[in-house]
Amino acid sequence: MSEHVYINQIDEEHVGDTITIKGWLYNFRSSGSIHFLELRDGSGFMQGVMLEDDVDDELFEQVEHLHYETSIIVEGRVKEDERAPYINYELDLEDLEVVNEPTEEYPVSHKEHGVAFLMDNRHLWMRKPKQMAIARVRHETIRAIRGFFDDRNFTMVDAPIFTSSSVEGTTTLFEVDYFGDDAYLSQSGQLYMEAAAMAFGKAYCFGPTFRAEKSDTRRHLTEFWMVEPEVAFMEHDENMDLAEAFVAHIVDHVLEHCQTELGILERDTERLEAITPPFPRLTYDEAVDLLQDHDSDIEHGEDFGGRDETILTEQFDKPVLVEKFPADIKPFYMRHDPDDPDKALCVDMLAPEGYGEIIGGGERERDLETVQSRLDDEGLDPEPYEWYLDLRRFGSVPHSGFGLGLERTVAWLCGRHHVREMIAFPRMLNKIIP
């Protein structure tokens, strides 16, 4: 057998060579004496051409009746052709072996399907070119995330998924029985990263988080991935600078490594190329004034809704950082602004083109008595937070951090409307299968 080559490895050096591709039949058409087979092997897609005169009659007849997603091994000679679909190379097929043929018609055909049908068949839908392109952009986004923090001497520390307390509010917790005790699926690794920052100086976690929020919008998942850096001796302004550099790095990396995928998704890359620091920055009050000037009915003191975020981001061609929200709508651990105690030293980063919040973070309250008082004010049992209070008892320092939601970020990078396509098997309000 000839050399096995992955489709994404084929280049001009392979022209004229006979190679083997192991994969699946994605699509098929025929014009009598010529079969056109669209092949995929997980790394990419390409066209194979089978001429009736080049193979025996039995094989030519067999190929005409193959079903979509038949797994096959093909052998052929590589030729360059700029008109070829997917890549600028075709395969003149010389042989084909069927590994396994579907026992029934493939359900996710090339016709239009409704979203509900596609979600029920997510395990098959993910084989489509656009879905595979999204997955590869996600993969490269993750590479960019890890590279950014690793290159800046952060230590990755894994936060637990089972937790004993709330981070983002008790109404959005998934409660589970933990050997007779109450436990919760993690809403965030932030509190644990505060502990890690006190040990390592600069730390981050990256993993799944869970929100039992009964929202069924294009921006919500019940299970999503979040990266959360935390830095000792870093205050609010430096935290915003870090978030800005971080997002700019991700965009640069995706533009460098995902041109093919962005092309498949028909993403306007000029919009991404404009994402260079500095990003615009507004205070919460300035943002509310801007919203009211653009027909939002938001009042000072209220949190942003999805429509508000969309209106704000439509005013800028870069992510916008909104800082210093009212302290009473932010969690207990946020430090209040010494110059305006009614405001928290926090920041949300909103992605342009209407994609909304991708980062939330801020400076953490460092004083023990203040944190204890806020737990009491919010009616939270202090016992599950005693370990967290120890961070204020033993060597407390200024520290800050943020969380970036992976799926929302990838949706923006890909120019896709709904976060449900940004993860292989999305978990939503009414979706847990497959």
C-alpha positions in Angstrom: 0.0 0.0 0.0 1.1 3.5 -0.7 1.9 6.1 2.0 -0.9 7.1 4.2 -1.3 10.9 4.1 -3.7 13.1 6.0 -5.6 15.6 3.8 -4.3 18.6 5.6 -0.7 17.5 5.0 -1.1 17.4 1.2 1.0 20.0 -0.6 2.9 20.5 -3.8 5.5 17.9 -2.8 2.8 15.2 -3.1 1.8 16.2 -6.7 2.3 13.1 -8.9 2.6 10.7 -5.9 0.2 7.9 -5.3 -1.0 8.1 -1.7 -3.6 6.5 0.6 -6.4 8.4 2.3 -8.4 6.7 5.2 -11.7 8.3 5.9 -15.3 8.6 5.0 -17.4 9.4 1.9 -18.9 12.8 2.6 -20.6 13.4 -0.7 -21.0 11.8 -4.2 -22.0 12.8 -7.7 -21.5 11.1 -11.0 -21.6 12.1 -14.7 -21.7 8.7 -16.3 -18.1 7.7 -16.9 -16.8 9.8 -14.0 -17.5 9.6 -10.3 -16.7 12.5 -8.0 -16.2 11.5 -4.4 -15.9 14.1 -1.7 -13.7 12.6 1.0 -13.1 13.6 4.6 -10.6 12.1 7.0 -10.9 14.2 10.1 -8.1 16.6 9.1 -9.9 18.0 6.1 -12.0 17.5 3.0 -10.9 16.9 -0.6 -12.3 15.6 -3.9 -11.4 12.3 -5.4 -12.1 11.6 -9.1 -12.7 8.1 -10.4 -12.6 7.4 -14.2 -14.4 4.4 -15.5 -11.4 3.4 -17.6 -9.0 3.6 -14.7 -10.7 0.9 -12.5 -12.4 -2.4 -13.0 -16.1 -2.5 -13.8 -17.1 -4.1 -10.5 -15.5 -1.4 -8.4 -16.9 1.4 -10.5 -20.4 0.0 -10.2 -19.9 -0.6 -6.4 -18.9 3.1 -5.8 -22.0 4.3 -7.5 -24.1 2.8 -4.8 -22.2 3.8 -1.7 -24.0 5.6 1.0 -22.9 8.9 2.6 -20.5 8.3 5.6 -19.3 4.9 4.3 -15.9 4.5 5.9 -13.3 3.8 3.1 -9.7 3.5 2.3 -8.8 5.0 -1.1 -5.6 5.1 -3.1 -4.9 7.6 -5.9 -2.5 10.0 -7.5 -2.3 13.6 -6.3 -2.8 16.4 -8.9 -3.0 20.1 -8.5 -6.2 21.8 -9.5 -7.2 25.3 -8.4 -10.8 24.6 -9.3 -11.0 21.7 -6.9 -13.4 22.1 -3.9 -11.9 22.5 -0.4 -8.2 22.4 -1.3 -6.2 23.0 -4.5 -5.5 19.3 -5.0 -7.5 16.4 -6.2 -7.0 12.6 -6.1 -7.2 10.6 -9.3 -8.6 7.4 -7.6 -7.1 4.1 -8.5 -8.5 1.8 -5.8 -11.1 1.9 -3.1 -11.8 -0.4 -0.1 -15.0 -0.3 1.9 -14.3 -0.6 5.6 -17.9 -0.3 6.8 -21.1 0.8 5.0 -24.0 2.3 6.9 -26.9 0.0 7.6 -29.5 2.7 6.8 -29.7 6.1 5.2 -27.5 8.8 6.8 -29.9 11.2 8.6 -27.9 14.4 8.4 -27.9 14.7 4.7 -26.9 17.7 2.6 -30.4 19.2 2.5 -31.6 21.9 5.0 -32.5 20.7 8.5 -34.1 22.4 11.4 -32.1 23.4 14.4 -34.0 21.0 16.7 -33.2 18.0 14.4 -29.6 19.0 14.2 -29.2 19.3 17.9 -30.8 15.9 18.4 -28.2 14.6 16.0 -25.3 16.6 17.3 -23.1 13.5 17.3 -23.5 13.4 13.5 -23.9 17.1 12.8 -20.4 17.8 14.1 -19.0 16.0 11.0 -20.1 18.9 8.8 -17.4 21.3 7.5 -18.6 24.4 9.3 -19.0 22.5 12.6 -15.5 21.1 12.2 -14.2 24.5 11.5 -15.7 25.9 14.7 -14.2 23.1 16.7 -10.7 23.9 15.2 -11.1 27.6 16.0 -12.0 26.5 19.6 -8.9 24.3 19.7 -6.7 27.1 18.6 -8.3 29.5 21.0 -7.5 27.1 23.8 -3.9 26.9 22.6 -3.7 30.7 22.6 -5.1 30.9 26.1 -2.6 28.4 27.5 0.2 30.0 25.6 -0.5 33.5 26.9 -0.5 32.6 30.5 2.3 30.0 30.3 4.6 32.5 28.6 3.9 35.0 31.4 4.9 32.6 34.2 1.4 31.7 35.4 1.0 28.4 37.1 -2.1 26.4 36.1 -4.0 25.1 39.1 -7.0 22.9 38.7 -10.1 24.1 40.6 -12.6 21.5 41.9 -15.9 20.9 40.2 -17.6 19.9 43.5 -17.8 22.9 45.8 -19.4 23.6 49.2 -20.4 27.2 48.5 -21.7 29.7 46.0 -19.5 32.1 44.0 -22.0 33.8 41.6 -25.3 33.6 43.6 -27.3 30.8 45.2 -30.1 30.8 42.7 -27.9 29.4 39.9 -26.4 26.4 41.6 -26.8 22.8 40.7 -27.1 21.0 44.0 -25.9 17.3 44.3 -25.8 14.8 47.1 -22.2 14.4 48.3 -22.3 11.3 50.5 -25.2 12.8 52.6 -23.9 16.4 52.5 -25.0 19.2 50.2 -22.5 20.0 47.4 -22.7 22.1 44.2 -21.3 22.0 40.7 -18.8 24.8 40.4 -20.0 28.1 39.1 -16.4 29.4 39.0 -12.9 28.5 40.1 -12.2 32.0 41.2 -12.2 31.6 45.0 -9.7 28.7 44.6 -7.6 30.8 42.3 -7.4 33.4 45.0 -5.8 30.8 47.2 -3.5 29.7 44.3 -2.4 33.3 43.7 -1.4 33.6 47.4 0.8 30.5 46.8 2.2 31.1 43.3 1.7 34.8 42.7 0.2 34.2 39.3 -2.2 31.3 38.7 -5.0 30.3 36.4 -7.6 27.5 36.1 -9.3 26.4 32.9 -12.2 24.0 33.0 -15.9 23.4 33.0 -18.3 25.5 35.0 -22.0 25.2 35.6 -24.9 27.6 36.0 -28.5 26.5 36.8 -29.8 29.7 35.3 -33.1 29.0 33.5 -32.2 31.1 30.5 -32.8 29.8 27.0 -31.0 32.5 25.0 -28.4 32.3 22.3 -25.7 33.4 24.9 -26.4 30.8 27.6 -25.3 27.3 28.3 -25.7 25.4 31.5 -22.2 23.8 31.1 -19.5 25.9 29.7 -15.7 26.4 29.9 -14.0 29.3 31.6 -10.4 30.4 32.1 -9.8 32.4 35.2 -6.4 34.0 36.0 -5.7 35.6 39.4 -2.7 37.7 40.3 -1.3 38.7 43.7 -0.3 42.4 44.1 -2.3 43.3 40.9 -4.9 46.1 41.3 -7.8 47.1 39.2 -6.2 49.1 36.4 -3.5 46.4 35.8 -6.2 43.8 35.7 -7.9 45.7 32.9 -4.6 45.9 31.0 -4.1 42.2 31.4 -7.6 41.4 30.1 -7.0 43.7 27.1 -3.6 42.1 26.2 -5.1 38.6 26.7 -8.0 39.1 24.2 -5.8 40.9 21.7 -3.4 37.9 21.8 -6.2 35.4 21.3 -7.4 37.3 18.2 -3.9 37.5 16.7 -3.4 33.7 17.3 -6.7 32.7 15.6 -6.0 35.0 12.7 -2.6 33.4 12.2 -3.6 29.8 12.6 -7.3 29.6 11.4 -7.5 31.3 8.0 -8.9 28.2 6.4 -11.5 27.7 9.1 -12.5 31.3 9.1 -12.9 31.1 5.3 -15.2 28.1 5.6 -17.3 30.0 8.2 -17.4 33.1 5.9 -16.1 35.2 8.7 -15.3 38.8 7.9 -11.7 38.8 9.1 -11.2 42.5 8.6 -13.4 43.0 11.7 -11.0 40.8 13.7 -7.9 42.5 12.3 -9.2 45.7 13.8 -8.9 44.2 17.3 -5.7 45.9 18.5 -5.1 47.7 21.8 -6.0 50.1 23.2 -9.7 49.1 23.7 -12.3 51.8 24.6 -13.1 52.1 28.3 -16.2 53.5 29.9 -17.4 53.8 33.5 -20.7 52.1 34.3 -22.3 55.6 34.5 -20.9 56.7 31.2 -22.2 53.4 29.6 -25.7 53.9 31.1 -25.8 57.5 29.7 -24.8 56.2 26.3 -27.5 53.5 26.4 -30.2 56.0 27.4 -29.1 58.1 24.4 -29.7 55.1 22.2 -33.3 54.3 23.4 -32.5 51.9 26.2 -34.8 52.1 29.2 -32.0 51.1 31.6 -31.8 53.2 34.8 -28.7 54.0 36.8 -28.2 51.2 39.4 -29.5 48.4 37.1 -27.4 45.7 35.6 -27.1 45.4 31.8 -29.4 43.1 29.9 -28.6 41.4 26.6 -30.1 44.2 24.6 -28.1 46.7 26.5 -24.8 44.9 25.8 -25.7 44.6 22.1 -26.4 48.4 21.9 -23.1 49.2 23.6 -21.0 47.0 21.4 -22.6 48.3 18.3 -21.0 51.7 19.1 -17.4 50.4 18.9 -15.4 48.2 16.5 -13.3 46.8 19.3 -14.1 45.2 22.6 -15.2 47.8 25.2 -14.3 47.6 28.9 -17.0 48.9 31.3 -15.8 49.4 34.8 -17.0 50.5 38.2 -20.5 49.0 38.4 -22.7 49.7 41.4 -21.3 47.7 44.3 -24.7 46.3 45.4 -25.2 44.4 42.1 -21.8 42.7 42.3 -20.7 39.7 44.5 -19.5 40.1 48.0 -15.8 39.6 47.2 -15.5 42.7 44.9 -13.5 45.5 46.4 -15.3 48.8 46.6 -13.7 51.9 45.1 -12.1 53.9 47.9 -13.0 57.1 46.0 -16.6 56.1 45.6 -17.7 53.3 47.9 -21.0 52.8 46.1 -19.0 51.5 43.1 -17.0 48.2 42.8 -13.6 48.0 41.3 -14.8 45.6 38.6 -14.9 45.3 34.8 -16.9 43.6 32.1 -15.4 43.3 28.6 -18.1 43.3 25.9 -17.2 41.9 22.5 -18.1 43.9 19.4 -20.8 43.1 16.8 -23.4 42.5 19.4 -21.7 39.5 21.1 -21.8 40.9 24.6 -19.9 40.0 27.7 -16.9 37.7 27.3 -15.0 38.8 30.4 -16.0 39.6 33.9 -13.6 40.4 36.8 -12.2 42.9 39.2 -10.1 43.6 42.2 -10.9 41.4 45.3 -11.7 42.7 48.7 -8.6 42.1 50.8 -9.8 43.0 54.3 -11.0 40.2 56.6 -13.7 42.1 58.5 -15.1 43.6 55.4 -15.6 40.2 53.7 -17.1 38.8 56.9 -19.5 41.7 57.1 -20.6 41.2 53.5 -21.2 37.5 53.9 -23.5 38.5 56.8 -25.2 41.2 54.8 -26.0 38.7 52.0 -27.2 36.0 54.5 -24.5 33.5 53.5 -23.4 31.0 56.1 -19.8 31.8 56.8 -18.8 28.3 57.7 -18.2 27.0 54.1 -16.1 30.2 53.5 -13.8 29.8 56.5 -11.0 28.5 54.2 -11.6 31.6 52.0 -11.4 33.9 54.9 -8.0 32.4 55.9 -6.6 34.1 52.8 -7.4 37.4 54.5 -6.1 36.2 57.9 -2.7 35.0 56.7 -0.8 37.4 54.4 -3.6 39.2 52.6 -2.5 41.4 49.7 -4.1 43.3 46.9 -5.1 40.9 44.1 -7.3 40.8 41.0 -8.4 38.5 38.3 -11.2 37.8 35.7 -13.0 35.0 34.0 -13.3 34.6 30.2 -16.1 32.5 28.8 -14.7 30.2 26.1 -17.9 29.6 24.1 -19.0 33.2 23.9 -15.4 34.2 22.8 -15.4 31.5 20.1 -18.8 32.5 18.9 -17.5 36.0 18.4 -14.3 34.9 16.7 -16.3 32.6 14.3 -19.0 35.1 13.7 -21.7 32.6 14.7 -25.0 33.6 16.3 -25.5 30.9 19.0 -23.1 29.5 21.6 -24.7 26.1 21.2 -22.5 25.4 18.2 -19.3 26.4 20.1 -19.0 23.2 22.1 -19.2 19.6 20.9 -22.1 18.5 23.0 -23.9 21.5 24.4 -25.9 21.4 27.6 -28.8 23.9 27.6 -32.1 24.4 29.5 -33.9 21.6 27.7 -30.9 19.7 26.1 -28.8 17.0 27.8 -28.8 14.3 25.0 -26.6 13.4 23.2 
